[in-house]
Amino acid sequence: MRLHELLMRSARRTPDALAVDDLSGGVSYRELDLLADAFAAALHAAGVTPGDRVVIWSGKDIDSVALMQAALRIGAVYVPVSAANPLARLVQITRDCRPALVVADADGLRRAATENWPRGDDEPSMVGATELLAAPAPSAPPIHHGTPDDVAYVLYTSGSTGVPKGVAISHRNALAFVTWAAAETGLRAADRLANHAPFNFDLSVFDLYAAFLVGASVHLVPPGMAYAPGLLTELLESRRITVWYSVPSVLVLMLHQGGLLDGAPPPALRVCAFAGEPFPLADALRLRAAWPDVRLFNWYGPTETNVCTSYEITADDLGRISPLPIGAPCAGADVWLEPRDGPEGEITVAGPTVMTGYWGAVPHTGPYRTGDIGRYDARGNLEYVGRRDHLVKVRGHRVELGEIEAALDAHEAIGTAAVVVIGSGLKARIHAAVVPRRSASPPTLLSVKRHCADRLPLSMTVDALHVMADLPRTPNGKTDRAALTARLTTAPRG
Amino acid sequence: MSDIERADLLEKLIGFVRDDLLNGQAGAELTPTTPLLEWGVLDSIKTARLLAFIRDDIGVRVPPKKMVGDHFKDLEHVTDLVLELQQPVG
């Protein structure tokens, strides 16, 4: 079984069923299948061959979904990069994965034209999805089969040295998670899944492929709607969504500012899953109490392992006072703590969901050490405790503080910079402490935001700026983030 | 709606974004066409704060279907949205 067969099988079984709807219109399985074929022919005609990478730089649209399927059909590896990534970060990604082609949506083409998309023999060419489809192409080559361990897609995530790193996921990796998740949630053809996460965030793998597996429909939430919790709540109702999957922050936002619990439970909702960060207990229990007929799942797993543990929140949890567990291993994964005998340890994962490696690095072998610290509760469920390094989560998005610091170091008015995150959940804020460059006037928050917007995804932009004469240092001269956090949380706001 | 009223409204919104959302750290760069969404001045939480300000201090409630990116692109657009919603029905 290969990942692209999921859509093909459902297209044969239920050609007229709704496959994908991007809120401006939908396509049936037959239409999506034909569109994927047309894109496969076009990619082939554009010179893409098996093993090549195809970067898809776009918002949320049906073309992008068809392009991912098209790439797999000709044996290529797709690399989704959401429109929230600026051109400079797209270039970092293309220099890492060396794609045969970058396909952009209309907005991306416009951005590439007004900014400076690099041209040269060594740089990939960029084409619009519409233009790609319009170019004459002979029929698509036969469906590529390859092996289950071939890389299907690469998801770029924040890297501590300032360069994003590409997590390479094979067909086997993705299918292990998708087939488990569909079975666990009792997914069926009548289901209507919402896709909230961007395509380069691994949460979207469930929305798309679990839907394709069972012939259900997936409803793409446009990025602009992320600013409107009320609209998301409305969408649950008007689209009769049956399965919702997002980061907890989005649900908390809908709960506090989107009137999620004001009326009756969403009429069709039967499964609500979340992952990516801890769900504050009080809010999770409010959901549990308000929606007795909706199954709630707390899933855990970094991009490198896919979802590898699961905890279902039931009525038994209503009296809970300890944090929600991340649960027990799932999707065929082995999960344990290193060291095995301590009260706490590093969550370590082996099994079919673990990535093949980082793109361009030596292949990953053996168990994957997540960098997350865990412990077991009295019932043997795994609990998430924290991180052992400088990777933080801001509203579910993975952020390496070093990547932001590297971007800030390039600001004309900044000499040195240190970044910390203060607060958690919806209140998490990225604070930058900077020492201005000698002879430069101190930077302003707006200029720093502008600078970040050119280099980093929006989820990594600086929320607060502190101009300092010096940064706290550890005895061996490194920036002392703990001391900095203490200084920023006790000092008056500045 | 006179030009003066529009200018007043824009001034209020700029003041809020500068003093509240940017902690007074905007410098002179914040203008009516500063790209708020593109530069991450507005994210989901800050948009909610801006909506609360528009509701409480300007007296205009923005309905969910107007809460799409285009209306929050920059302060010119926000001003237009508020003025449009202020128009008496009839």
Boltz contact constraints between the chains, C-beta under 6 A:
constraints:
  - contact:
      token1: [A, 224]
      token2: [B, 68]
      max_distance: 6.0
  - contact:
      token1: [A, 224]
      token2: [B, 69]
      max_distance: 6.0
  - contact:
      token1: [A, 226]
      token2: [B, 44]
      max_distance: 6.0
  - contact:
      token1: [A, 227]
      token2: [B, 44]
      max_distance: 6.0
  - contact:
      token1: [A, 227]
      token2: [B, 47]
      max_distance: 6.0
  - contact:
      token1: [A, 228]
      token2: [B, 64]
      max_distance: 6.0
  - contact:
      token1: [A, 228]
      token2: [B, 67]
      max_distance: 6.0
  - contact:
      token1: [A, 230]
      token2: [B, 64]
      max_distance: 6.0
  - contact:
      token1: [A, 231]
      token2: [B, 64]
      max_distance: 6.0
  - contact:
      token1: [A, 231]
      token2: [B, 67]
      max_distance: 6.0
  - contact:
      token1: [A, 234]
      token2: [B, 64]
      max_distance: 6.0
  - contact:
      token1: [A, 253]
      token2: [B, 44]
      max_distance: 6.0
  - contact:
      token1: [A, 257]
      token2: [B, 48]
      max_distance: 6.0
  - contact:
      token1: [A, 444]
      token2: [B, 25]
      max_distance: 6.0
  - contact:
      token1: [A, 444]
      token2: [B, 27]
      max_distance: 6.0
  - contact:
      token1: [A, 445]
      token2: [B, 22]
      max_distance: 6.0
  - contact:
      token1: [A, 445]
      token2: [B, 25]
      max_distance: 6.0
  - contact:
      token1: [A, 446]
      token2: [B, 22]
      max_distance: 6.0
  - contact:
      token1: [A, 446]
      token2: [B, 26]
      max_distance: 6.0
  - contact:
      token1: [A, 446]
      token2: [B, 29]
      max_distance: 6.0
  - contact:
      token1: [A, 446]
      token2: [B, 30]
      max_distance: 6.0
  - contact:
      token1: [A, 449]
      token2: [B, 39]
      max_distance: 6.0
  - contact:
      token1: [A, 449]
      token2: [B, 40]
      max_distance: 6.0
  - contact:
      token1: [A, 450]
      token2: [B, 39]
      max_distance: 6.0
  - contact:
      token1: [A, 453]
      token2: [B, 38]
      max_distance: 6.0
  - contact:
      token1: [A, 453]
      token2: [B, 39]
      max_distance: 6.0
  - contact:
      token1: [A, 453]
      token2: [B, 40]
      max_distance: 6.0
  - contact:
      token1: [A, 458]
      token2: [B, 40]
      max_distance: 6.0
  - contact:
      token1: [A, 461]
      token2: [B, 40]
      max_distance: 6.0
  - contact:
      token1: [A, 465]
      token2: [B, 25]
      max_distance: 6.0
